[in-house]
Amino acid sequence: MSIPIKHNVEIGKANKKKYMLEKVSARVFLICALLSVITLLLIIGFVFYKGSHPFVAGSYSFMDFILGTDWVPSEDKFGIFPMIVASIFATIGALIIGVPIGLFTAIFLAEIASKEVAKIISPAIQLLAGIPSVLYGVFGLAIIVPFLQNTFGLVKGQSLLAVILVLAIMMLPTIVTVAETAIRAVPNTYREGSLALGVSQIGTIFKVVVPAAKSGIMTAIVLGLGRAIGETMAVILVAGNSLIVPTSLADSVRPLTTNIALEMGYAAGTHQEMLFATGIILFSFILILNFVLSKISAKGGN
């Protein structure tokens, strides 16, 4: 009788040890998750606290800040309307160019290209994501800017069009990689069923596979959008940094991120707080675009 009892006690101890280990692991995972959320909340809280101070405790008008066209810190003029317009135009332009190219590339790699070709192109595209953003800016300054200047006869090649092209190139690795993964995740039964009904390969891709991978494709677009909106160093080199409301693709611009990066190093007092306020507008801009894209995705699924 002693042997079974001892055996049961050992099993009970082992189960208890296993239970405690799982409980500790769950707590560790919970702490890690909470740290991520807390860090995000601290960053948002700090930015909103610093950025809202001039409007809450100060006398500066928020509407003058949003709609103003003059940014002269030495004269207490802080208008970011030209920067908002430049950021919107640059982002939309980059999406118009980058999303179709990235999506078609992902479709080609996942559905059409042979394994040998995909093994060469896919790693090359993934390596693009690891290139520092400043090198994209140098490439844009050395190649894209002179090309635009010579081709279109521009006085200055650093322009909104140059920003759009550089951002579109920077979006491609993210969009292609995530969209390709989403398309490959579609079950083969979808393709086989469509082909069995007589639908062509291209028709199957665009009528069956792509709609089935819609969620992953929208995620790719959102991630690429975040890369475009938040980019700074590359944009500084090709934007021209002119504080005017752009009326054409040839105009030099200063997006919101560029404004923060250029002046935060020496800003102080109200000037610094206004740069934090610019960050609030940028953050709100990202939230709105993500919300719009999510609504478009949800509407497409109905």
C-alpha positions in Angstrom: 0.0 0.0 0.0 2.9 2.4 0.7 4.2 2.3 -2.9 0.9 3.5 -4.5 0.5 6.2 -1.9 4.0 7.4 -2.4 3.5 7.3 -6.2 0.3 9.4 -5.9 2.1 11.9 -3.6 4.8 12.3 -6.2 2.3 12.8 -9.0 0.5 15.3 -6.8 3.7 17.2 -6.2 4.5 17.1 -9.9 1.1 18.4 -10.9 1.3 21.1 -8.3 4.7 22.2 -9.5 3.4 22.2 -13.1 0.4 24.3 -12.0 2.6 26.8 -10.2 4.9 27.0 -13.2 2.0 27.7 -15.5 0.5 30.2 -13.1 3.9 32.1 -12.9 4.3 32.0 -16.7 0.8 33.5 -17.2 1.6 36.3 -14.7 4.9 37.0 -16.6 3.0 37.2 -19.9 0.4 39.4 -18.3 3.1 41.8 -17.0 4.7 42.0 -20.4 1.4 42.8 -22.0 0.6 45.4 -19.4 4.0 47.0 -19.8 3.3 47.5 -23.5 0.0 49.1 -22.8 1.3 51.2 -20.0 4.2 52.4 -22.1 1.8 53.4 -24.9 -0.4 55.3 -22.4 2.5 57.1 -20.9 3.7 58.3 -24.3 0.3 59.4 -25.3 -0.3 61.1 -22.0 3.0 62.9 -22.0 2.5 64.2 -25.6 -1.0 65.3 -25.0 -0.1 67.0 -21.7 2.8 68.9 -23.2 0.9 69.7 -26.4 -2.3 70.8 -24.9 -0.7 73.2 -22.3 -0.5 76.2 -24.6 -4.2 76.0 -25.3 -5.4 75.1 -21.8 -3.2 77.1 -19.6 -2.0 79.6 -22.2 -3.8 82.1 -24.4 -3.1 80.6 -27.9 -6.1 79.7 -30.0 -6.3 76.1 -31.2 -8.0 77.2 -34.4 -5.2 79.6 -35.1 -2.8 76.8 -34.6 -4.7 74.5 -37.0 -5.7 77.0 -39.6 -2.7 79.4 -39.4 -0.3 79.6 -42.3 2.6 81.3 -40.6 5.2 79.4 -38.5 7.5 82.0 -36.9 8.4 80.9 -33.4 10.4 84.1 -32.7 7.1 86.1 -33.2 4.9 83.6 -31.4 3.2 82.6 -34.7 2.5 78.9 -34.8 0.3 77.9 -37.8 0.6 74.4 -39.1 -2.0 74.3 -41.9 0.6 74.1 -44.7 2.2 71.2 -42.9 -1.1 69.4 -42.5 -1.9 69.8 -46.2 1.6 68.6 -47.1 1.3 65.5 -44.9 -2.1 64.6 -46.3 -1.1 65.0 -49.9 2.2 63.1 -49.4 0.4 60.2 -47.6 -2.4 60.0 -50.1 0.0 60.2 -53.0 2.2 57.5 -51.5 -0.8 55.2 -51.0 -2.0 55.7 -54.6 1.4 54.7 -55.9 2.6 52.2 -53.3 -0.6 50.1 -52.6 -1.2 48.9 -56.2 2.4 48.2 -56.9 2.8 46.4 -53.5 -0.4 44.4 -53.9 0.4 43.3 -57.5 3.9 42.3 -56.4 2.5 40.3 -53.5 0.0 38.6 -55.9 2.7 37.8 -58.4 5.0 36.2 -55.7 2.2 34.3 -54.0 0.2 33.1 -57.0 2.0 33.4 -60.3 5.8 33.4 -59.9 7.6 30.0 -59.8 9.3 29.0 -56.5 12.7 29.7 -57.9 11.8 33.3 -58.9 9.9 33.9 -55.6 12.9 32.7 -53.6 15.0 35.4 -55.2 12.5 38.3 -55.2 11.0 37.8 -51.7 14.2 38.0 -49.7 15.3 41.0 -51.8 12.1 42.8 -50.9 12.4 41.9 -47.3 15.9 43.3 -47.2 14.5 46.6 -48.3 12.7 46.9 -45.0 16.0 46.7 -43.2 17.6 49.7 -45.0 17.9 52.7 -42.7 15.4 55.5 -43.7 18.2 58.0 -44.1 19.6 55.9 -47.0 16.3 56.1 -48.7 16.5 59.9 -48.3 20.0 59.9 -49.7 18.8 57.8 -52.7 16.0 60.2 -53.2 18.3 63.2 -53.0 20.9 61.7 -55.4 18.6 60.0 -57.9 14.9 61.0 -57.7 15.4 64.8 -57.1 17.8 65.3 -60.1 15.6 63.1 -62.2 12.5 65.2 -61.5 14.5 68.4 -61.9 15.8 67.5 -65.3 12.7 65.7 -66.6 10.1 68.3 -65.7 12.4 71.4 -65.8 11.9 72.2 -62.2 13.8 75.0 -60.5 14.2 72.8 -57.4 13.8 69.0 -57.5 13.1 68.8 -53.8 9.3 68.8 -53.9 6.0 67.1 -52.9 6.4 64.7 -55.8 9.8 63.6 -54.6 8.4 63.0 -51.1 5.5 60.9 -52.6 7.9 58.7 -54.6 10.3 58.1 -51.7 7.5 57.3 -49.3 5.9 54.9 -51.9 9.2 53.1 -52.2 9.6 52.8 -48.4 6.1 51.4 -48.1 6.6 48.6 -50.6 8.6 46.1 -48.3 5.9 46.2 -45.6 2.9 46.0 -48.0 4.4 43.2 -50.1 5.6 41.1 -47.2 2.4 41.2 -45.2 0.1 41.0 -48.2 2.0 38.0 -49.6 1.7 36.2 -46.3 -2.0 36.9 -46.2 -2.5 35.6 -49.7 -0.5 32.4 -49.1 -2.6 31.8 -46.1 -5.8 31.4 -48.2 -6.7 27.7 -48.3 -6.1 25.9 -51.6 -9.7 24.6 -51.6 -10.8 28.1 -52.5 -8.6 28.1 -55.6 -9.5 24.6 -56.6 -13.2 25.2 -56.2 -13.0 28.4 -58.4 -10.9 26.7 -61.1 -13.2 23.7 -61.1 -16.1 26.0 -61.9 -14.2 27.2 -65.0 -12.9 30.5 -63.7 -9.5 31.6 -65.1 -6.5 31.9 -62.8 -6.6 35.7 -62.9 -10.3 35.7 -62.2 -9.7 33.3 -59.3 -7.0 35.5 -57.9 -9.1 38.7 -57.9 -12.5 37.3 -57.3 -11.7 34.6 -54.7 -8.2 34.8 -53.3 -7.8 38.5 -52.8 -11.3 38.9 -51.1 -10.5 36.0 -48.8 -7.2 37.7 -47.9 -8.8 41.1 -47.5 -8.1 41.3 -43.7 -4.4 40.7 -44.1 -4.1 43.0 -47.1 -5.8 45.8 -45.1 -3.3 45.2 -42.3 -0.5 45.5 -44.8 -1.9 48.8 -46.0 -2.3 50.2 -42.5 1.3 49.2 -41.6 2.6 50.7 -44.8 0.5 53.8 -44.0 2.1 54.1 -40.6 5.6 53.9 -42.2 4.7 56.7 -44.6 3.1 59.0 -42.1 5.8 58.6 -39.5 8.8 58.9 -41.7 11.1 61.8 -41.0 14.8 61.5 -42.1 14.1 60.6 -45.7 11.5 63.3 -46.0 13.7 66.0 -44.7 16.2 65.4 -47.5 13.8 65.5 -50.4 10.9 67.8 -49.2 12.6 71.2 -49.5 11.1 72.4 -46.2 9.2 75.3 -47.5 6.4 76.7 -45.2 3.8 77.1 -48.0 0.5 75.5 -48.8 1.4 73.2 -51.7 -0.7 73.9 -54.8 1.2 71.5 -57.2 3.4 68.5 -57.0 6.4 70.6 -57.8 6.1 72.7 -54.6 8.6 72.3 -51.8 6.9 71.3 -48.6 7.4 70.7 -44.9 5.3 67.8 -43.4 4.4 67.5 -39.8 7.2 65.0 -38.9 9.8 67.2 -40.6 8.7 70.2 -38.6 9.1 68.3 -35.3 12.5 66.8 -36.2 14.0 70.1 -37.5 13.2 72.2 -34.5 12.8 70.0 -31.4 16.5 70.0 -30.7 16.7 73.7 -29.9 13.1 74.6 -29.1 12.1 75.7 -25.6 9.0 77.0 -23.8 6.0 77.7 -25.9 7.9 76.7 -29.1 8.6 73.3 -27.7 5.0 72.8 -26.5 3.7 73.7 -30.0 5.9 71.0 -31.4 4.3 68.6 -29.0 1.0 69.9 -30.2 2.1 69.1 -33.7 2.7 65.6 -32.5 -0.9 65.5 -31.3 -2.2 66.4 -34.7 0.0 63.8 -36.3 -1.2 61.2 -33.9 -4.8 62.1 -34.5 -4.2 62.0 -38.2 -2.9 58.4 -38.0 -5.9 57.4 -35.9 -8.4 58.9 -38.3 -6.8 57.2 -41.3 -6.6 53.9 -39.6 -10.3 54.3 -38.6 -11.3 55.1 -42.2 -9.3 52.1 -43.5 -10.9 49.7 -41.0 -14.4 51.0 -41.9 -13.7 50.4 -45.6 -12.5 46.9 -44.8 -15.6 46.2 -42.7 -17.9 47.6 -45.3 -16.3 45.4 -48.0 -16.9 42.3 -45.9 -20.7 42.9 -45.7 
